[in-house]
Amino acid sequence: MAAPNIVNVTTITGKTTVLAVTTSATAIVTNSGASGKVFKVNALYVSNVDGANNADVNVDIFRSSTAYHIAKTVSVPADSTLVVLDTPIYLMEGDILKGGANAASDLDLFVSFEVMDDA
């Protein structure tokens, strides 16, 4: 099934997801290959919960097992928040949004998105 024409969607469902970032690229939002849906990612924030150390974040869209970087080795200072996305992007069928870091348990990732469906 093909992703819907976003002019003709019948349902838009708002969603929020969070992830405690590890040192492995971990999926935070997945639009499966035959979903028939488009995901509109509205905002993506990374917070450093470590009170003393900076940490580096990577945020990628995986398409056909290839990583396309949104943020690559970006330093997030201790006790601060980085705005990675504040302008929407779309995840097509088969796209996976993943996050990873150079240190486990230092960063939290927050994503606000909409699932658009014409069913």
C-alpha positions, 0 to 999 in steps of 0.5 A: 500500500502506498502512503496517502496523499496528505491532502486526503487524510481522514485521520491525524493522530498526535503522538509523543515518544521518548527515549533514554539514549544509549550508545547504540542507534535505537529506534524512536519512531518507526513507520513500517514498510506497508503502513499506508501512513505518513508520519509528520515529525514536528519537534525533536529535542535532546536533553542532557540529564548529566549534571557534569558532563557533555554528551554527543548525540546522533539522530538519523533517518534510516531508509533501506538500511542506510543512515541519513544524518539529521544530527551527527556527533552534536555536543549537548552540554550538561544540564541543557536541551538541544533543539534538533528539529523545530521545522517538520519533516516527514517519515515515509513508509519504511523510514525509521528515526533513530538516536544514539550517543557517545555515553549511555544514560546521559541523554533523553530524546523527545519526539512529537509527531503526527500519524496521517492516514486515509483509512 
